[in-house]
Amino acid sequence: KTANIVGCKFTTILGNTPSNGLNFHLCHCSIPYAFKNLPFGVVVDADGGLEPIEELDINISPFIAEKSQNRFQANFRAGVKYEVSGKIGKPIVFYSGQGWSGYLDLSVIEFNVQNRKGSGLILSGEVYKEPKRPAKPLPSLSFPESVPLTVQFTDEMSHFGEISGGKGSSLGKLTQLSKIEKTFIVPKGLVVTTAAYTEFMTPAIIDAIRNLENIAYGNRKGDLQDTCNKVSSIIEGTLLPSKVCHSIIEDLKEIFGGEVNQRLFAVRSSATGEDTAAMSAAGQMDTFLGVQGLKDILAAVKKCWASQFGYIAVEYKRRNGQVLNSPMAVVIQEMVACDVSGVLFTCDPVTNNPSVITITANYGLGETVVSGSVEPDTFMLHRKGNKLEFQSVIVGTKHQRIIMQDSGGTVIEDIDENSRSESCLSRETALRLGKLSLKIEKFYKSSRDIEWGILNDQIYILQSRPVTNVAAETDYEIKHEFDAPLRCENEYFTVANVGEVMPGATSPLGVELVIKCFSNILKRMAESKGITDNFLNSKYYASGLLPFYNSVMITVAEMMTRYGFDTAATKGFLISIFGRILDDPDLLNYAREKVKEGPQQSFFSSLKSDLRYYW
């Protein structure tokens, strides 16, 4: 019989003792008709040396539901004999029914080894059913060979950001989701694609943009703001190509029929690359609300294209390293005269805490909330899994609201005192929005910033974009970005001597040079002189010179054992580095544990060094 994947089993133990940095990886693996309980693994001892497992015996007691913790024992040899015993926490079991059917069991462990406490993981698994023939994957949407001048939200082609830009692509996907969920509505509309933008670009516009780029990049002197205004004026003064106008008008009539001139529309810019998790273009380019009539719609499309070259938008792009003349689409969307509108974040917008859903809301259109012109009501929902609880509400002043006019455009009006003092959303409606946001988040597979509106108790979703900087590095992460990993909890470092040679912060290039080049040269020099190799010969961990807090530091234990532990040569070396002999008891015990042997004096030490570092 040949080896079969069905019946394959494994048990893996990963352990660490933080007091001295001992690590081990133990594994038993069985494959039917091939081998049973094949042992393998490695031990990384306190001095950084890596030893293969020679013998291994793992004994795990069966899990009993009544017990919160079970026991395990592992005996193995890797140079020396180790005996590990400890407790197993309640397992987490993952079952798989796709491909190979089986399970993966994961448990946290606490153990003792060599009179030291440690912790780790036990993983075990088994494949118990042959895989079925995989179903043919659903055909993915392929990029079209030719891009039309306009696409409707209902067209699958609108899902491509390269065609519809950030907003247009999102609205196309939301429209698809609304047909599945049927719990919200996306107002109808279309996207004037990036192909129409390319068609609109005339030689005069292209020359003006090139001049703007030269000034923005410092290749040519000039007033940037004045140049931005000139480019915008040229774009607004250029006639739209007749076929672009025809495509827009035909699609609008197909969607809205003879009422197209009576409807009010929002005309919004939709540049490619905008509204990503790294940056958001919200508020950088123009949006036109309450646009009525085909003539005004066509004019608003040009104004949206022109707004890409506004001074604020250009400065924002330049600061974020974006291309100034990016392909740009325009969204034309029917407006809804919402009673209440606002913005919802599926995570805390400040701390990025995913257990907090934040809703801000005001009466009328959501522009007052997006622009920050009024203080809205703020609702906080607590999420635990897929369950939501209403947490709190802070009633804002919300002294004004924006409403639509039947004749076109919008108007700002004051809110009466009674409405100001009350929250504009009920708890039930806030929870409805929260539950819907979870479905949208699941659909996009990322935290979302959602614009919404409510009219006659019907929820309208107007936009969904990634939450900006949701994965941004914290100050702590930036501060410790280049730190060397700590193998144990009681480590000692110093800037003595090296702090005088390299004072202050070290650049990333400096760290790379010191750690990968200069440090290896010092190791070779030390080995050639027969100095102990407990630290200098480590192939798997950085040693000697290490980066912390953007500064280069030295491991103190290495200084104390370089010429043997507690020898006259070592004491003299310590005086040359620190100006005194280090006699802290904890430090001495730590250094003693890190040393296996005294100084290595070998006839072949120089040859050994060359072979180690050239091989």
N, C-alpha and C positions, 0 to 999 in steps of 0.2 A: 504494500500500500504506500501511496505517496503522502507527503505532508498535506494537511488540509487546514484551511483557515478556521473552519468550524471547530470549536473546542479549545482554541487558543486562550490561554490565561496568563495573567501577569500580576505580580505584586511588587510595588516600588515603594521604598521608604526614603524620604529626603529629610535629613536632620542637621541641626546646627546647635552648637553650644556657644552662646554669645560671650561667655566669660573669657574664652581663649581662642575662638575662631575655628574650632574643629568642625569640619563639614564631612558628611558622608552621603553617598548615593548607593543604595542597595537595591538589587532587583532579582527576583525569581521569575523565570519565564518558561512556559510549557507550550509545545506545539505537537499535536497528535502525530504519532508514527515518526517523529523526528527526535525530540528530546523532552525530558521532563525535569522541571525545577532546575533549569540551567542557571547557575549563579553568576552574576557579574556586578561590577560596580567599582567605585573608587572612594578613597578617603583622602581628604586634604587636611594634613595635620597642622599643628599650631604654628610651625615655622614656614608654612606655605608649600611644603613638599607634597607631591601627589603620588599616592601608592595604590596599585590595583588590588582588588579583593582576591584573596587566595582561597579562603574557605567562607561559607555562608550558610547559616541555618536560621530560618525565620519561623516563628511560631505565633500565630494570631488566634486568640480565643474567639469563638463564634459570637456574633452580635446578638444580644438579648434586649428586647424592647424595654423591659422593665428597668434595665440598668442605664444610667446616663453615660457611663464610661466602661469600656472593656479594657482588657490587658493585652499586651504583646511583648515578645521577647525576640531579640536578634543577637546571635553570636557570630562574629566574623573575625578573620585575620587579614591584616594588611601590614606586613612587617611585624607588628605586635598584635596581641589578641585584644579584642574589644567585646565587652558584654553590655548590651543595651536592653533596658526594660522600662516600661512605662504604661501610660494610660492612653486609650483611644477615645476621642470624642464621638458624638453622635454623627453617623455618616450622612453625607449628601450623595444621593444616587441619581445619576443621569442615565436615562434609557434612550437607545437609538433604534428607530424602526426604518430608517432610510439607509440604503446600501446594506452593509453588514448589520444584522440585528444583534444587540448586545447591551452591556451596561458598563458604566464607569462609576466606581465607588470612591469618594473622596472624604478623608477624615483628618482632623487636626490631632496631633499627638503631643504629649509631654513625656519626657523620659529622663533617665539618669545614665550617664556613661562616664567612667573614670572619676567617679565622685563629683561630677558636675551635672547641673541641670541644663536641659536643652528642649527644643521644640521643633516641630516640623510637620510633615504631611505623610500620610499613607494613601497611595492610590492603588486600586486593584480593579481588574476588569476581565471580561470574558466575552468572546464571540460565540453565540449559540445557535445561529441560524444563517444559512447561506444567503448571499445577496440575490435579490431578484434582478432581472434584466432592467437596467435603468430606463425610465420612460424618456422619450424624446423631449428635449427641452423645448419650451415654447419659443417660437421665432422672435428674436429681438427686433425692435424697430430700427431699421437701417436708415442712415442719413440719405435724403433724396439727392438724385443727381442734379436736378434743377430746383431752385428755391423760388416759390411764387412771391409776388409782391405783397400779398396779404394772406393771412390764414385766420380762420375762426377759432375760438377757444375749443370748439368741439373737434377740430382736426387734430389727429395724433401728431402731425408735423409741428404743431405749436409747442410740443414738449421739448424740442431742441433749443437750448439756450443760445446756440450759434445763430438760430433763425429768429427767435422771438425775444431774445434778451432775458434778463433775470425775472422781471415782473411778468412778462408774457408767458414764459415757460412755466412759471409757477401757477398762473391762472389756468393754463391748459391742463395741468395735472390736477388742480383742484376741481375743475369741471368734470374730469373723469371720475374722481373720487366721489363727487356729489351724486353721480348717477348710481354709484354702488351703495352709498350710505343712505341717501334719501332723507337725511336729517338736516340738511342745510342747502342753500341755493347760492350759486355763483352767478352774479349778474352777467347777462349775455354781452358779447363783444367780439372784437377782432384785434389782430396784431398787424400793424404795418411793419413788414419784416426788414431785416438787415439788407436784403437784396434791393428793396425800394430805396434804402439809404444810399447804397452804392450807386444806384441808377440816378439819384438826385445830385450826386457830387459832380459839379462842373469844374473845368480847369481853373476858373477864377476862385472858387471855394477852396480847391486843393492848394493853390498857391498861397492863399491867405492862411490856411492851416499850417503849412510848412513854415511860413514866417513866424507864426505864433509858437511853433515848436522850437525854432531856433532861439527865440527870445526866452522862452521858458527854461530851456536847457543851458542857457548862458552862452550860446554860440554867437549871439548877436545882441548888441545893445538896443534897448527900447523899453518903453513903458508897458508892462505886462497887462495891466488892467485896461489900458486904452486899446491895446491890440486885441484883447478878448472882446471888447465891445464892437470893434470893427468887424471881426469875424462873424459875430452874431448878427450884425446888421446886414452883411452880405448874404448870409443864409436866409434870413427872413425876407429879403428883397428878391430872392431868386424864385422863379415860377416852378411849381411842381410839374414834372413830366406828365403829359396827358395820360399815359398808360397807368401811372401810379394813381392819379385822380380817378380814373375809370375803375380800377380794381377796388379802391376804397369804397366808392359809391355803390358799386354792384354788390359787394359783400354786405354793406349796411342795409341795402334794400332787401336783400335775401333774408337777413335776420329779422328786421323790424318792419318790413313791408312798407305800406304807404304812410306809416306813422313816424318814419325816421326823422322828419323835420319837426315833429312835435316833442320828440324825446329829448331828455337832457343827458349829456355824456360827460364823463371824466376822460380827459386826454392826458396820458402820463408817459414820461420817458421810460425806456426799458433797454438800458445798455447791456451789452455782454460783459460778464465779469462783475456786475454790480450785485449787491445784496448777497455776499458770501459770508462764511463763518469768520473770515479774517477781517473784512471791512464791509461797511454798509454805505450805499450812496443815497440813503434816505435824506431828503431835504437839500441835496446838492444840485439837483436839476429840477426844472420847473414842472408843475402839475397844473392843469387848467380844469376847473370844475364848472359844472352847469353850462357847458358849451352846447349851443342849439343851432341847428341848420348846417347843411353840408358845407357852405362857404366858410363858416367859422371853424368847422372841424378841420378842414384842409389847412387853414391858416394856423391852427393850434398845433398840427403835426409839424409844420416847419419851425414853430417856436420851440417845440420840444427838442428838435434836432439842434437848434441854435443854442439851447441852454447847456448843452454838453460843453460848450466853449465859453461859458460864463466864467467870470474871474474866480468865484468861490469853487466851482466844480474843477477848474484847471488846477488851482492850488491844492485841492484835496487829492486829486489824482497824482500830482507831482510829489506830494508828501508820501504817498503810499506806493510809489514806484509803478504807477499804472500808465498805460499808453494813453496819450491825450486824445487821439482820434480813433477811438474804438468803434467797431460796428455797432450801430444803434437802431433798435426797433422802437415803435411807439404803440402803446396800448390805447384803444378806443373802447370804453366800457360804459354800458348804461348805468346811470346813477339811480340810487334808491334813496328816497326821502326818509331816511331812518329816524325813528323816534329817539333811539339811543345808539351810540357808536363808541368804539374804543379800540384798545390794543390789548392783546393777551400774550404773555410769555409763559411757555411751558416749563421754565426754570426761573429761579430768581435772577433778574437782569443784572444785579450787582455782584452777588456771590456765586452765581451759576449753580445754586443748590437745586437739584432736580426734584426734591420733595416739596418744593414750594411753587405754586402756580399763581402768577400775579396778573390781575385784570385791572386796567384803568378805563374809566368810562365817563362820558358826558352826554348831555342831551344834544340832539341834532346830529350833524355830520361829524365824522371822526377827525377832521382836520385840526380842530382845536386841541385834541389829545396828542396827535402826531407832532404838531408844531410846538407844543408846550406853551401855547398862548394863555391857557387857563389851568387852574389847579383842579384836576379831575378827581372823581371818587376812586379809591384804590381798594380792591378786594383781594384777600389772600386766601388761597385754598391749600390745604395740606394733602399731599399725595402719599399713599402707602400702597405700592403695587399699582393696581388699577382702581383702587378705592379712593374716593375723594371726600374730604370733610371741609365744611366751611370754617375758616379760622378767624378772620376779622375783616372789618371794613373801616376805612378812614374816609369820612365825608369831606370832599374838597369844597372850596369856595365856588367853583364853576359859575362865575358871574355872567358868562356870555356863552352863546351857542351860534353855530353856523347852520343856516337852513337854505334850502333851494327855493328859487323864485320860478314861478310858472313861465315867466317871460324869458327865462334864461339867466345864468349866473347865480351867484349866492349872495347872501346878506348876513351880516352879524347883528344879532339882537340880544338884548339883556334878558336874563332869566329872573323870574320873580322870586321874592324872598322865601316863600314856602317851598318852592322847588329846590332852591339852593340848600336849604337845611336838611333835605331828605336825600338819601342815596337814590341814584337814578336806576339802579338794578335791584331786584329782589334776590334773596338768597337762592331761591329755586332756579332763577334764570342764570345766576352766576355759576351754579353747579352744572347746569345744562351746557354752558359754554365750556366749562372745565372738562366735562366728559367728551365733548366733541373735539376739544384740542388734543386729547390723548389719542384719538383715532387719526387725526391729522399728523401728529408726531410719529405714530407708528407707520403711517404711510410713507413719510419722508425719511424715517429712520434717523432723525436728528431733532434736537431741541428747536422749537419754532417761535417766531415772532409773528403773531397773527393779527391782521386788521379785520374787524368784524362790525356788523351793524344789525339792528333788530327793528323790524317794522311789523306791526300787528302780530307780535309774538313769534314771527318767523325769523330765523337766524340767517343772515347773509354773510358769507365769507368773501372779503374783498381782496385779501392778499395774504401770502404766507412766505416768510423768508427765514433763513437760518438766523439764530441768535448770534449777534456779532461778538467775537472774542469769547465764545463759550469755552474754548480750550486754550485761552491765553495763558501764558506762563505767569505765575505769581512772582512777587518780589523775592520770596524765599527760593524759588526754583532758579531764578536768574542769578541770585547771589551764590548759589551752590552748584551752578551748571557744570563747572569743570572739576568739582571735587572728586578725589579718588574715593572708591568705595571702602567702607570700613569693614574689616573682616571680623572684628570683635568689639565689644562694648567698652573695653578698657584699653584704649590705645593712647599713646603719647607721641606728640609731635612738637617740634621747636623751630623757631626762625633764627636760632643762634647761628652765627657765621653766615648762613645763606641769606639772612635778612640784610646783612651789610653789603653783600655782593649784588643782590637783586632787591633793593628796597622798594616798598610800595607795591601796587598791583602789577601783575604780570599779564601781558596780552595773551590771547589764545595761541597766537603763533609762538610766543615765548614759551608758553607751557608745553606746546608740542615739541619744540626744540630741546628743552631741558629734559623732559620725561623720556622721549624716544631716542634721543641722540646723545646728549651730554651724560645722562645717567648711565647708559650702556657703556660708554667709554670709561667712566669711573669704575664700573663693575669689572671690566676687563683688566684695568690697571691693578685693581685690588687682587683679583685672582692670580695674576701673573706674579704677585709678590707672596702668594701663599696664604692670603688672609682668609679667615673662616668664611665658608660659603652659605651659612644658614640663611642670610638675607640676600646676599649679592647674587646668588645663583638661581633665584626664583624665576622660573620660566612662565608661570601662569598668573602671577600677581605682580603688580608694580611694587617696587620696594626702594628704599633709599630716599630719593627725592620725590616728593608727592605734592600735588596741588590742592590747596584748601583756601577758600575765601579769596580766590584769584591771587594767591600768594604761593610761592614755593616753600615747602617745609621739609624737614628731615625727621625720619623716625628715630626717636630717642633710644629705643632698645638696640638699634643697630650700632649707635655710637658706643653703647656700654659693653658690647660684645665683639666689637670688630677685632680686637687683639686678644680674645679670650675673656672669659668672665672674671672680673676682680683681679686682673693681673696688673703689674706695674706699668706695662705698656699702655693698657687701656686707661688707667688712671691719668697717665700723662696726656693721653689723647683727649680725655674729657676736660682736663684743665685748659688745653689749647682751644677747645671749642666753646666751653661754657665759663671758663675762668675759675672753675671749682670742680670738686669731685661730687657727683650726684649720689646722695645717700638716703633718698626717700625709700622707706621699707616697701611700700606697695609697688613702686617703680622697680626696685631690685627684684622682688618676687616675680613681677611680670616679665622682666628681661631674662631671668633664670629659666622660666618656663619656655621661652621662645628658643632656647639654645639646646641643641642635642649634643653637640660635641665642642671641643675646644678648637683652637686655631689649626687649620689644615696646612701642614708643611709637606708638600709633595714634590718629588723630583720632576714629575710630568705636569705640574700645575700650569705652566705657561702653554704647553701643547693642549691640555684639557680646555683651557680658556679659549684658545683659537678655534678648536673644533666645536665648542658649544655655541659660539656666537657667529661663526661663519656657516655652520650647517643649517 
